[in-house]
């Protein structure tokens, strides 16, 4: 049976909401995030690819040691097991994104190094 879920019920903080598909009978999980300039997760890996949809603003991604600048209207795909992170890269406002995990239950391992700072 289909159901509607309020995003506010999934909020982890003002900056992020987490949908874990397993709890809802879905094979997809995701984060909906809003990060200010310089904020965002440090380097981490997943045993599956992650796809980001940048909806508003700009972000600087670190993917396997390289900087990738992305802005609203762009999609970034990070392969499985590749270290990645991002930081909001615009002082004009937050970067708003959806980070899609193609699994019912997320699996994240954070590394001991920071992502590149925003450009």
DRENSEDREN-973278 format. One record per residue: residue number from 1; x, y, z of N, C-alpha, C, O in turn. Coordinates in nm, 3 decimals. Atoms other than C-alpha are relative to their C-alpha. Example, Ala and Ser with C-alpha at 12.3 -4.5 7.8 and 13.67 -1.06 7.14 Angstrom:
// residues 2
+-----+---------+---------+---------+---------+---------+---------+---------+---------+---------+---------+---------+---------+
| num |     nxx |     nyy |     nzz |    caxx |    cayy |    cazz |     cxx |     cyy |     czz |     oxx |     oyy |     ozz |
+-----+---------+---------+---------+---------+---------+---------+---------+---------+---------+---------+---------+---------+
|   1 |   0.089 |  -0.119 |   0.000 |   1.230 |  -0.450 |   0.780 |   0.090 |   0.120 |   0.000 |   0.194 |   0.118 |   0.066 |
|   2 |  -0.082 |  -0.119 |  -0.006 |   1.367 |  -0.106 |   0.714 |  -0.077 |   0.109 |   0.073 |  -0.026 |   0.220 |   0.090 |
+-----+---------+---------+---------+---------+---------+---------+---------+---------+---------+---------+---------+---------+
// end
This chain:
// residues 119
+-----+---------+---------+---------+---------+---------+---------+---------+---------+---------+---------+---------+---------+
| num |     nxx |     nyy |     nzz |    caxx |    cayy |    cazz |     cxx |     cyy |     czz |     oxx |     oyy |     ozz |
+-----+---------+---------+---------+---------+---------+---------+---------+---------+---------+---------+---------+---------+
|   1 |   0.084 |  -0.119 |   0.000 |   0.000 |   0.000 |   0.000 |   0.088 |   0.124 |   0.000 |   0.185 |   0.131 |   0.075 |
|   2 |  -0.074 |  -0.126 |   0.008 |   0.130 |   0.345 |  -0.088 |  -0.033 |   0.087 |   0.121 |  -0.141 |   0.079 |   0.179 |
|   3 |   0.019 |  -0.091 |  -0.112 |   0.175 |   0.606 |   0.180 |   0.075 |   0.130 |  -0.028 |   0.173 |   0.130 |  -0.103 |
|   4 |  -0.069 |  -0.130 |   0.010 |   0.274 |   0.975 |   0.200 |   0.070 |   0.025 |   0.133 |   0.010 |   0.010 |   0.240 |
|   5 |  -0.081 |  -0.022 |  -0.119 |   0.550 |   1.060 |   0.445 |   0.043 |   0.145 |   0.001 |   0.099 |   0.194 |  -0.097 |
|   6 |  -0.047 |  -0.138 |  -0.013 |   0.616 |   1.413 |   0.569 |   0.150 |   0.000 |   0.019 |   0.203 |  -0.071 |   0.105 |
|   7 |  -0.145 |  -0.010 |  -0.011 |   0.981 |   1.502 |   0.519 |   0.042 |   0.042 |   0.141 |   0.149 |   0.003 |   0.189 |
|   8 |  -0.032 |  -0.045 |  -0.136 |   0.971 |   1.669 |   0.862 |   0.012 |  -0.117 |   0.097 |   0.082 |  -0.106 |   0.198 |
|   9 |  -0.010 |   0.118 |  -0.086 |   0.925 |   1.323 |   1.018 |   0.135 |  -0.069 |  -0.013 |   0.172 |  -0.149 |   0.073 |
|  10 |  -0.128 |   0.065 |   0.028 |   1.260 |   1.218 |   0.871 |   0.119 |   0.088 |   0.035 |   0.234 |   0.049 |   0.014 |
|  11 |  -0.106 |  -0.098 |  -0.026 |   1.459 |   1.523 |   0.985 |   0.098 |  -0.050 |   0.105 |   0.060 |  -0.098 |   0.212 |
|  12 |  -0.107 |   0.026 |  -0.096 |   1.793 |   1.459 |   1.152 |   0.043 |   0.130 |   0.067 |   0.089 |   0.130 |   0.181 |
|  13 |  -0.039 |  -0.134 |  -0.046 |   1.860 |   1.833 |   1.190 |  -0.063 |   0.100 |  -0.095 |  -0.140 |   0.064 |  -0.183 |
|  14 |   0.046 |  -0.103 |   0.094 |   1.785 |   2.163 |   1.020 |   0.060 |  -0.022 |  -0.138 |   0.003 |   0.020 |  -0.238 |
|  15 |  -0.075 |   0.018 |   0.125 |   2.037 |   2.056 |   0.753 |  -0.033 |  -0.127 |  -0.076 |  -0.007 |  -0.135 |  -0.196 |
|  16 |   0.013 |   0.129 |   0.069 |   1.933 |   1.700 |   0.674 |  -0.121 |  -0.081 |   0.046 |  -0.159 |  -0.080 |   0.163 |
|  17 |   0.104 |   0.100 |  -0.027 |   1.651 |   1.449 |   0.649 |   0.047 |  -0.130 |  -0.063 |   0.111 |  -0.130 |  -0.169 |
|  18 |  -0.047 |   0.132 |   0.046 |   1.715 |   1.076 |   0.605 |  -0.118 |  -0.093 |  -0.019 |  -0.195 |  -0.118 |   0.074 |
|  19 |   0.101 |   0.101 |   0.031 |   1.482 |   0.830 |   0.433 |   0.072 |  -0.133 |  -0.016 |   0.151 |  -0.151 |  -0.109 |
|  20 |  -0.058 |   0.134 |   0.005 |   1.585 |   0.471 |   0.503 |  -0.109 |  -0.092 |  -0.056 |  -0.206 |  -0.122 |   0.013 |
|  21 |   0.102 |   0.074 |   0.072 |   1.391 |   0.262 |   0.251 |  -0.053 |  -0.122 |   0.071 |  -0.172 |  -0.152 |   0.062 |
|  22 |   0.039 |   0.126 |  -0.067 |   1.385 |  -0.057 |   0.458 |  -0.122 |   0.019 |   0.090 |  -0.209 |  -0.068 |   0.095 |
|  23 |   0.109 |  -0.027 |  -0.093 |   1.147 |   0.100 |   0.710 |  -0.134 |   0.021 |  -0.071 |  -0.240 |   0.016 |  -0.008 |
|  24 |   0.121 |  -0.031 |   0.075 |   0.898 |   0.175 |   0.432 |  -0.026 |  -0.097 |  -0.115 |  -0.110 |  -0.070 |  -0.201 |
|  25 |   0.018 |   0.098 |   0.106 |   0.926 |  -0.132 |   0.209 |   0.055 |   0.044 |  -0.134 |   0.008 |   0.001 |  -0.239 |
|  26 |  -0.061 |  -0.053 |   0.123 |   1.144 |   0.053 |  -0.045 |   0.143 |  -0.051 |  -0.012 |   0.210 |  -0.074 |   0.088 |
|  27 |  -0.137 |   0.042 |   0.027 |   1.470 |  -0.058 |  -0.206 |   0.092 |   0.119 |  -0.028 |   0.203 |   0.101 |  -0.078 |
|  28 |  -0.077 |  -0.122 |   0.021 |   1.594 |   0.305 |  -0.222 |   0.001 |   0.081 |   0.129 |  -0.100 |   0.088 |   0.200 |
|  29 |  -0.013 |  -0.089 |  -0.115 |   1.724 |   0.535 |   0.053 |   0.058 |   0.132 |  -0.050 |   0.117 |   0.138 |  -0.158 |
|  30 |  -0.055 |  -0.129 |   0.044 |   1.820 |   0.903 |   0.038 |   0.011 |   0.098 |   0.115 |  -0.054 |   0.084 |   0.219 |
|  31 |  -0.009 |  -0.118 |  -0.086 |   1.925 |   1.219 |   0.217 |  -0.053 |   0.119 |  -0.078 |  -0.031 |   0.129 |  -0.199 |
|  32 |   0.035 |  -0.131 |   0.053 |   1.767 |   1.559 |   0.153 |   0.076 |   0.098 |   0.088 |   0.053 |   0.103 |   0.209 |
|  33 |  -0.088 |  -0.083 |  -0.081 |   2.021 |   1.819 |   0.262 |   0.001 |   0.146 |  -0.044 |  -0.033 |   0.179 |  -0.158 |
|  34 |  -0.022 |  -0.142 |   0.026 |   2.083 |   2.193 |   0.284 |   0.121 |   0.040 |   0.084 |   0.113 |   0.048 |   0.206 |
|  35 |  -0.124 |  -0.034 |  -0.070 |   2.442 |   2.294 |   0.371 |   0.049 |   0.138 |  -0.041 |   0.053 |   0.171 |  -0.159 |
|  36 |  -0.055 |  -0.133 |   0.024 |   2.582 |   2.644 |   0.406 |   0.144 |  -0.011 |  -0.051 |   0.202 |  -0.119 |  -0.054 |
|  37 |  -0.138 |  -0.005 |   0.048 |   2.920 |   2.751 |   0.269 |   0.094 |  -0.068 |   0.099 |   0.093 |  -0.037 |   0.218 |
|  38 |  -0.100 |   0.067 |  -0.082 |   3.195 |   2.523 |   0.401 |  -0.050 |  -0.117 |   0.081 |   0.030 |  -0.187 |   0.143 |
|  39 |   0.056 |   0.110 |  -0.079 |   2.958 |   2.272 |   0.562 |  -0.034 |  -0.118 |  -0.090 |  -0.069 |  -0.102 |  -0.207 |
|  40 |   0.034 |   0.122 |   0.073 |   2.900 |   1.913 |   0.456 |   0.083 |  -0.115 |   0.054 |   0.174 |  -0.095 |   0.133 |
|  41 |  -0.069 |   0.117 |  -0.054 |   3.021 |   1.560 |   0.521 |   0.143 |  -0.015 |  -0.052 |   0.172 |   0.015 |  -0.168 |
|  42 |  -0.138 |   0.030 |   0.040 |   3.389 |   1.468 |   0.516 |   0.003 |  -0.131 |  -0.077 |  -0.101 |  -0.191 |  -0.105 |
|  43 |  -0.015 |   0.118 |   0.084 |   3.527 |   1.176 |   0.320 |  -0.059 |  -0.126 |   0.063 |  -0.041 |  -0.153 |   0.181 |
|  44 |   0.060 |   0.126 |  -0.041 |   3.338 |   0.850 |   0.340 |  -0.017 |  -0.089 |  -0.123 |   0.001 |  -0.043 |  -0.236 |
|  45 |   0.023 |   0.093 |   0.111 |   3.264 |   0.543 |   0.127 |  -0.127 |  -0.080 |   0.025 |  -0.173 |  -0.094 |   0.138 |
|  46 |   0.114 |   0.091 |  -0.004 |   2.968 |   0.320 |   0.046 |   0.035 |  -0.119 |  -0.091 |   0.110 |  -0.101 |  -0.187 |
|  47 |  -0.026 |   0.114 |   0.088 |   2.976 |  -0.032 |  -0.106 |  -0.090 |   0.000 |  -0.124 |  -0.105 |  -0.103 |  -0.189 |
|  48 |   0.088 |  -0.019 |   0.115 |   2.741 |   0.100 |  -0.377 |   0.017 |   0.144 |  -0.047 |   0.071 |   0.227 |   0.026 |
|  49 |  -0.012 |  -0.137 |   0.051 |   2.725 |   0.411 |  -0.597 |  -0.097 |   0.092 |   0.075 |  -0.197 |   0.047 |   0.131 |
|  50 |   0.091 |  -0.101 |  -0.054 |   2.569 |   0.733 |  -0.470 |  -0.020 |   0.106 |  -0.108 |   0.075 |   0.148 |  -0.174 |
|  51 |   0.034 |  -0.099 |   0.101 |   2.391 |   0.980 |  -0.698 |  -0.056 |   0.124 |   0.069 |  -0.149 |   0.116 |   0.149 |
|  52 |   0.041 |  -0.127 |  -0.059 |   2.353 |   1.345 |  -0.601 |  -0.073 |   0.084 |  -0.105 |  -0.027 |   0.095 |  -0.218 |
|  53 |   0.071 |  -0.095 |   0.084 |   2.098 |   1.582 |  -0.752 |   0.011 |   0.136 |   0.068 |  -0.044 |   0.156 |   0.176 |
|  54 |  -0.017 |  -0.134 |  -0.056 |   2.198 |   1.944 |  -0.690 |  -0.121 |   0.082 |  -0.044 |  -0.140 |   0.107 |  -0.163 |
|  55 |   0.124 |  -0.071 |   0.030 |   1.873 |   2.138 |  -0.667 |   0.013 |   0.151 |   0.007 |  -0.056 |   0.225 |  -0.064 |
|  56 |  -0.016 |  -0.144 |  -0.020 |   1.992 |   2.479 |  -0.553 |   0.140 |   0.026 |   0.052 |   0.193 |  -0.054 |   0.129 |
|  57 |  -0.131 |  -0.036 |  -0.050 |   2.325 |   2.652 |  -0.492 |   0.112 |  -0.075 |  -0.069 |   0.098 |  -0.122 |  -0.181 |
|  58 |  -0.118 |   0.064 |   0.056 |   2.669 |   2.502 |  -0.545 |   0.073 |  -0.079 |   0.108 |   0.067 |  -0.045 |   0.227 |
|  59 |  -0.077 |   0.084 |  -0.091 |   2.888 |   2.234 |  -0.389 |   0.133 |  -0.033 |  -0.063 |   0.145 |  -0.043 |  -0.185 |
|  60 |  -0.129 |   0.054 |   0.045 |   3.250 |   2.130 |  -0.413 |   0.009 |  -0.142 |   0.056 |   0.015 |  -0.163 |   0.177 |
|  61 |  -0.015 |   0.141 |  -0.036 |   3.273 |   1.753 |  -0.412 |   0.148 |  -0.037 |  -0.003 |   0.224 |   0.016 |  -0.085 |
|  62 |  -0.129 |   0.066 |   0.008 |   3.589 |   1.562 |  -0.335 |  -0.031 |  -0.144 |  -0.033 |  -0.099 |  -0.212 |   0.045 |
|  63 |   0.026 |   0.137 |   0.043 |   3.580 |   1.234 |  -0.525 |   0.134 |  -0.062 |  -0.038 |   0.197 |  -0.022 |  -0.137 |
|  64 |  -0.127 |   0.069 |   0.023 |   3.884 |   1.006 |  -0.508 |   0.115 |   0.099 |  -0.011 |   0.203 |   0.085 |  -0.095 |
|  65 |  -0.107 |  -0.098 |  -0.007 |   4.104 |   1.306 |  -0.424 |  -0.010 |   0.116 |  -0.096 |   0.072 |   0.207 |  -0.091 |
|  66 |   0.016 |  -0.108 |   0.097 |   3.979 |   1.529 |  -0.706 |  -0.119 |   0.089 |   0.035 |  -0.220 |   0.041 |   0.087 |
|  67 |   0.109 |  -0.096 |  -0.023 |   3.764 |   1.842 |  -0.677 |  -0.093 |   0.000 |  -0.121 |  -0.048 |   0.004 |  -0.235 |
|  68 |   0.103 |  -0.013 |   0.103 |   3.438 |   1.851 |  -0.873 |  -0.098 |   0.106 |   0.048 |  -0.161 |   0.090 |   0.153 |
|  69 |   0.093 |  -0.106 |  -0.034 |   3.235 |   2.171 |  -0.867 |  -0.133 |  -0.027 |  -0.072 |  -0.135 |  -0.050 |  -0.193 |
|  70 |   0.132 |   0.025 |   0.057 |   2.862 |   2.122 |  -0.921 |  -0.097 |   0.106 |   0.049 |  -0.083 |   0.158 |   0.160 |
|  71 |   0.097 |  -0.103 |  -0.035 |   2.570 |   2.364 |  -0.921 |  -0.141 |  -0.049 |  -0.032 |  -0.159 |  -0.157 |  -0.088 |
|  72 |   0.140 |   0.035 |   0.022 |   2.190 |   2.360 |  -0.939 |  -0.022 |  -0.046 |  -0.143 |   0.026 |   0.015 |  -0.238 |
|  73 |   0.029 |   0.056 |   0.131 |   2.067 |   2.148 |  -1.225 |   0.098 |  -0.107 |  -0.045 |   0.084 |  -0.163 |  -0.153 |
|  74 |  -0.097 |   0.102 |   0.036 |   2.363 |   1.910 |  -1.222 |  -0.015 |  -0.124 |   0.089 |  -0.070 |  -0.118 |   0.199 |
|  75 |   0.003 |   0.129 |  -0.070 |   2.395 |   1.546 |  -1.115 |   0.143 |  -0.050 |   0.010 |   0.219 |  -0.042 |  -0.086 |
|  76 |  -0.132 |   0.058 |  -0.022 |   2.707 |   1.388 |  -0.966 |  -0.019 |  -0.145 |   0.041 |  -0.094 |  -0.174 |   0.135 |
|  77 |   0.007 |   0.143 |  -0.032 |   2.748 |   1.009 |  -0.964 |   0.137 |  -0.043 |   0.052 |   0.238 |  -0.025 |  -0.016 |
|  78 |  -0.124 |   0.047 |  -0.061 |   3.011 |   0.863 |  -0.731 |  -0.004 |  -0.153 |  -0.001 |  -0.097 |  -0.213 |   0.052 |
|  79 |  -0.002 |   0.146 |   0.005 |   3.111 |   0.500 |  -0.797 |   0.011 |  -0.064 |   0.138 |   0.051 |   0.002 |   0.235 |
|  80 |  -0.010 |   0.077 |  -0.125 |   3.099 |   0.233 |  -0.526 |   0.144 |  -0.002 |   0.050 |   0.239 |  -0.006 |  -0.028 |
|  81 |  -0.129 |   0.014 |  -0.068 |   3.386 |   0.220 |  -0.276 |   0.101 |   0.111 |  -0.031 |   0.220 |   0.093 |  -0.010 |
|  82 |  -0.088 |  -0.114 |   0.029 |   3.528 |   0.559 |  -0.386 |  -0.019 |   0.106 |   0.108 |  -0.131 |   0.150 |   0.133 |
|  83 |   0.012 |  -0.103 |  -0.103 |   3.608 |   0.809 |  -0.109 |  -0.057 |   0.129 |  -0.058 |  -0.014 |   0.177 |  -0.163 |
|  84 |   0.063 |  -0.125 |   0.045 |   3.390 |   1.119 |  -0.141 |  -0.057 |   0.077 |   0.118 |  -0.082 |   0.022 |   0.225 |
|  85 |   0.063 |  -0.091 |  -0.096 |   3.250 |   1.415 |   0.050 |  -0.032 |   0.127 |  -0.076 |   0.000 |   0.138 |  -0.194 |
|  86 |   0.029 |  -0.127 |   0.066 |   3.126 |   1.764 |  -0.026 |  -0.013 |   0.109 |   0.104 |  -0.034 |   0.084 |   0.223 |
|  87 |   0.020 |  -0.120 |  -0.082 |   3.105 |   2.116 |   0.112 |  -0.081 |   0.099 |  -0.081 |  -0.065 |   0.109 |  -0.203 |
|  88 |   0.070 |  -0.109 |   0.066 |   2.866 |   2.398 |   0.032 |   0.103 |   0.098 |  -0.054 |   0.198 |   0.131 |   0.016 |
|  89 |  -0.104 |  -0.081 |   0.064 |   3.054 |   2.624 |  -0.211 |  -0.047 |   0.140 |  -0.039 |   0.022 |   0.209 |  -0.115 |
|  90 |   0.048 |  -0.133 |   0.034 |   2.844 |   2.940 |  -0.236 |  -0.035 |   0.078 |   0.125 |  -0.107 |   0.029 |   0.212 |
|  91 |   0.035 |  -0.084 |  -0.114 |   2.827 |   3.224 |   0.013 |  -0.135 |   0.068 |  -0.021 |  -0.185 |   0.137 |   0.068 |
|  92 |   0.130 |  -0.059 |   0.031 |   2.501 |   3.330 |  -0.157 |  -0.117 |  -0.076 |   0.062 |  -0.229 |  -0.025 |   0.064 |
|  93 |   0.107 |   0.079 |  -0.059 |   2.301 |   3.056 |   0.015 |   0.040 |  -0.146 |   0.005 |   0.145 |  -0.184 |  -0.047 |
|  94 |  -0.035 |   0.141 |  -0.016 |   2.293 |   2.686 |   0.097 |  -0.006 |  -0.078 |  -0.131 |  -0.074 |  -0.039 |  -0.226 |
|  95 |   0.015 |   0.096 |   0.108 |   2.345 |   2.402 |  -0.144 |  -0.108 |  -0.098 |   0.046 |  -0.097 |  -0.156 |   0.154 |
|  96 |   0.108 |   0.094 |  -0.030 |   2.027 |   2.191 |  -0.150 |   0.012 |  -0.116 |  -0.097 |   0.016 |  -0.098 |  -0.219 |
|  97 |  -0.023 |   0.119 |   0.082 |   2.068 |   1.836 |  -0.271 |  -0.080 |  -0.119 |   0.052 |  -0.128 |  -0.120 |   0.165 |
|  98 |   0.050 |   0.132 |  -0.037 |   1.926 |   1.487 |  -0.269 |   0.113 |  -0.097 |  -0.031 |   0.166 |  -0.098 |  -0.142 |
|  99 |  -0.102 |   0.103 |   0.017 |   2.178 |   1.206 |  -0.219 |  -0.068 |  -0.136 |   0.000 |  -0.119 |  -0.181 |   0.103 |
| 100 |   0.075 |   0.125 |   0.017 |   2.035 |   0.878 |  -0.351 |   0.091 |  -0.121 |   0.020 |   0.197 |  -0.131 |  -0.040 |
| 101 |  -0.069 |   0.126 |  -0.028 |   2.151 |   0.541 |  -0.217 |  -0.090 |  -0.112 |  -0.054 |  -0.203 |  -0.126 |  -0.007 |
| 102 |   0.086 |   0.101 |   0.064 |   2.022 |   0.248 |  -0.431 |  -0.013 |  -0.128 |   0.082 |  -0.001 |  -0.238 |   0.029 |
| 103 |   0.012 |   0.114 |  -0.093 |   1.971 |   0.023 |  -0.127 |  -0.109 |   0.030 |   0.102 |  -0.142 |   0.145 |   0.127 |
| 104 |   0.104 |  -0.017 |  -0.102 |   1.704 |  -0.034 |   0.135 |   0.057 |   0.049 |   0.133 |  -0.013 |   0.111 |   0.212 |
| 105 |  -0.065 |  -0.039 |  -0.125 |   1.954 |   0.028 |   0.416 |   0.139 |   0.056 |  -0.031 |   0.221 |  -0.012 |  -0.091 |
| 106 |  -0.127 |  -0.066 |   0.031 |   2.245 |   0.274 |   0.396 |   0.116 |  -0.065 |   0.075 |   0.100 |  -0.118 |   0.185 |
| 107 |  -0.124 |   0.055 |  -0.057 |   2.602 |   0.157 |   0.465 |   0.110 |   0.101 |  -0.028 |   0.157 |   0.113 |  -0.141 |
| 108 |  -0.097 |  -0.107 |   0.015 |   2.851 |   0.439 |   0.526 |   0.116 |  -0.021 |   0.095 |   0.096 |  -0.048 |   0.213 |
| 109 |  -0.120 |   0.005 |  -0.082 |   3.210 |   0.426 |   0.651 |   0.073 |   0.132 |  -0.018 |   0.117 |   0.164 |  -0.128 |
| 110 |  -0.072 |  -0.127 |   0.006 |   3.367 |   0.763 |   0.737 |   0.149 |  -0.026 |   0.013 |   0.192 |  -0.113 |   0.089 |
| 111 |  -0.144 |   0.010 |  -0.001 |   3.739 |   0.804 |   0.677 |   0.056 |   0.108 |   0.092 |  -0.017 |   0.196 |   0.136 |
| 112 |  -0.060 |  -0.093 |  -0.095 |   3.983 |   0.998 |   0.893 |   0.057 |   0.126 |  -0.063 |   0.142 |   0.192 |  -0.003 |
| 113 |  -0.053 |  -0.120 |   0.065 |   4.049 |   1.277 |   0.644 |  -0.116 |   0.088 |  -0.048 |  -0.221 |   0.038 |  -0.087 |
| 114 |   0.106 |  -0.092 |   0.043 |   3.848 |   1.587 |   0.556 |  -0.011 |   0.006 |  -0.152 |   0.085 |  -0.025 |  -0.223 |
| 115 |   0.017 |  -0.030 |   0.142 |   3.704 |   1.664 |   0.214 |   0.071 |   0.132 |  -0.030 |   0.099 |   0.210 |   0.062 |
| 116 |  -0.061 |  -0.127 |   0.038 |   3.864 |   1.948 |   0.018 |  -0.091 |   0.115 |   0.041 |  -0.213 |   0.102 |   0.034 |
| 117 |   0.085 |  -0.115 |  -0.033 |   3.745 |   2.290 |   0.136 |  -0.062 |   0.058 |  -0.127 |  -0.012 |   0.034 |  -0.237 |
| 118 |   0.061 |  -0.061 |   0.118 |   3.514 |   2.485 |  -0.094 |   0.098 |   0.095 |  -0.068 |   0.187 |   0.151 |  -0.004 |
| 119 |  -0.090 |  -0.082 |   0.081 |   3.684 |   2.678 |  -0.374 |  -0.024 |   0.139 |   0.020 |   0.043 |   0.223 |  -0.040 |
+-----+---------+---------+---------+---------+---------+---------+---------+---------+---------+---------+---------+---------+
// end
